[in-house]
Amino acid sequence: MAIRDATDVFSEWALKNRDEGMESGHANSVNDMLNLAIPKLKTSFSAIDVGCGNGWVCRKLETLETCHKVVGVDGSKEMIVKAKAKGSGDFHLANLPSWKPLDKFDLIHSMEFLYYLQDPLEMLKIFFEEWLMPGGILVAGIDHYRENKDSLDWPDALNVKMATFSESEWKRGMLNAGFIDVEMHRAGVKEGFVGTLVMLGKKL
């Protein structure tokens, strides 16, 4: 059977309302990620959520008085349809890394996106060089990584290509991309779950 495009899988999930389960399932990790990143930003900041799904993180960011601009981007048509239906945010249907935002951002947030890319470490460089403002922060979370043994069969189970890196490989990728003050965390840890691997870095 041919390898499936992850964006097709997520469009199917959106049509089955599985995006709502993804939202609730990732909420604790995302809350931890934003609590790590936002205090490092200037008082008023712009943000983009990469792999925004139905736009729930964008809507969360919009409630913050300090966030003056929020953009969401996703490669799944049905997820973007849902995002636009649920709010009035600035959402874009696009495939990465070919798509580029018009402006740079103070905060790049991404949850469960990077490992679906052909070359996720190159995407870290693109984020750093082309998407992020000086002084900006990237915070990205992934549940599929080598230390999370329960996630290692996901590529076969979904028939989707995934990049499987260790925590140390992701950290080296952040440093090689140019980020400083790189931090690695585990978010949303609970019984039976080793946690979302969170990488956070700053652009000088």
Residue, then its C-alpha position, 0 to 999 in steps of 0.5 A: m500500500a502506498i504511503r499516505d499524505a499526512t494532510d489527507v489523514f488529518s482531513e479525514w479526521a476532521l470530517k469525523n470530528r476527531d480534531e476535537g479529541m486532538e484538541s482535548g488530548h493536547a491541551n495540557s501539553v500546549n498549556d505547558m508550552l505556552n507557559l514556557a514561551i510567553p514569559k520570554l516574549k516582549t509585552s506585545f507579540s505576534a504569533i503563528d501556529v504551524g499545523c494549526g488544525n481547527g485553530w484552537v491554539c490560535r483562538k486561545l492566543e487571541t484571548l491574551e491582551t498581549c497578543h496583537k496578531v495571530v495567524g494559523v497555517d495547516g496543510s489539511k483542507e478540512m482542518i482549515v475549513k473548520a478553523k475558519a468556521k469556528g472563528s474569524g482568525d487569519f488561517h491559511l491552507a498551505n503545504l510547508p516548507s514551500w509556503k512563506p508568511l508575509d511577515k515575521f513573528d515574535l512567537i512560532h508555536s507548533m504542536e505535532f507537526l514537525y515530524y511529518l515533514q520530509d526534512p524537519l531539521e531544515m524546517l527549523k532553519i527556515f523558521f529561524e531565518e525566514w519566519l522569526m523576528p529577532g528576539g523571537i521564540l520558537v516553541a514546538g511540541i512532538d509526541h513521536y520521538r525515539e524516547n516515547k516507545d509507544s509512538l514508534d509504531w505510529p508510522d506503520a499504523l497510520n501508513v504515514k511517513m514520520a521522522t523519528f529522532s531522539e531528544s538529543e537529535w532534536k536539540r542538535g537540530m535547534l542549535n544547528a539552525g541558529f537558536i540560542d538558549v535552547e531548552m528541552h522539556r517534557a510537557g503534559v506528563k501523566e501516568g502511562f505517557v512520558g510526555t510531549l517533547v518540547m523544544l524551545g529556542k530564541k533568535l538573537 
